[in-house]
Amino acid sequence: MRYGPQTTAIENLINRVKYLTPEQVRALGDNDWKYNYGVRCAVRDELRNADREILWDKTWCVAWAAGEDVLWGNSRNIARDAILALFARDLISEADFNILYGPWAAVMDGSTERT
């Protein structure tokens, strides 16, 4: 499991990032991701407690590289939060998952529900 228990879902999202259209990137960038800050911090704490923070850092480095030529500004933050939600899915509540994954899902999947 390269990225933990959710490797397949994370790999699928990272691969999807590589092929985002400019319209999708703009739509992602229109999200007000800064309100996810508190949840993001709490999830990072959960990762530390589960001794998975180093694996998260490696996962995000791969995702960052995949989106380097595609994502900018807020769209990069939305992708990061979606990948973080998938990465920590087994550690966090459904509500926290939806807060982090919801902005990505709203643009890419047309919903804000847990997938």
N, C-alpha and C positions, 0 to 999 in steps of 0.2 A: 504494500500500500504506500505508494509514493507520497501522497498528501494526507495520510490518515484514513479514517473510515469512509470519508466521502470523496475518495480519489476520482472516481469516474465522473461525478457531478462537477467537481472542480476542473478536471481536464476538459470537459465539455464547455464550461463557461470560458475558460482561458482560450480555447480554440475559437469560440464564437467571437471573442473580443478582437481577434486578428482580422475578422471580416466585417466589422461594423461599417455601415455606410456613414457618410458625413451627416446625414439627417438623423440617424440614430444617435450619433455622438452628440449632436446639438440637443436632441431631446433629453438625453441623459444629463447633459450639462445644465439643463433648465431646472433640475431638481434642487431643492434646498437641503443638501446633505448635511449641513452643519448641525442640524438638530439631532443627528444621530450620534453626536459626540459622546454623550453620557453612556449610551448603550454600548458604543464601540469600546470605551474605556472599561466598562464592566465585563465585556466579553474578553478583552485582553487579560483582565484579572483571572477570569475562568481558565484561560489557556495557561497562564502561569501556574495556577493551582493544579492543573492537570499535567504539568510538565511538558506542554506542547508548544510553548512560545517559540523555541528555536525552529521547530518544524514550520510554524506559521511564517516566521521571517523568511525562511527558504522558499516557501510557497509563494509569498508575495513577491519575492525577487523574480521568480519565473513569470508570474502574472504581469509584473511591471514591464519586463522585457518584451512580453508578447504584445502589450498594448503601447509600447513606446512610440511607434510611428502612427498610431491610430487615435489614441486617447489624449485629451488635454483638459486642463482645468477640472471643473466639477465632475466631468464624465469619468475621469480617472478615480476620483473619490467614490463615486457610485459603484464602479466596478470593484474597487477594493472592498467596500462594505459588503457587496454581494458574495465575493469570494470568502471573506471573513465569516459571513453567516453560514455558508456551506461548510467551511472548515470546522466551525465550532458547533455545528448543528446538533450533535449528540450531547452537548454540554449546556445549551441555552434553552430558554423557554420559547414557545411558539411566538409569543408576542415580540420578544427581542429579535428572533429570526426575521419576522415580518417587517420590523422597523428597519433592519439592515438590508434585507433582500428586496423589500417592497419597491423602492424606487427603480431598481433594475427590472424587476418583473413588470412594473407598470409600463415601461417602454418596450421591453423586449418580448414579454409574454402577454401583454395586455391585461394583466391582473396584478393584484397585490397579495394574493394568497400563497401560502406555503406550497411549494411544489415537491 
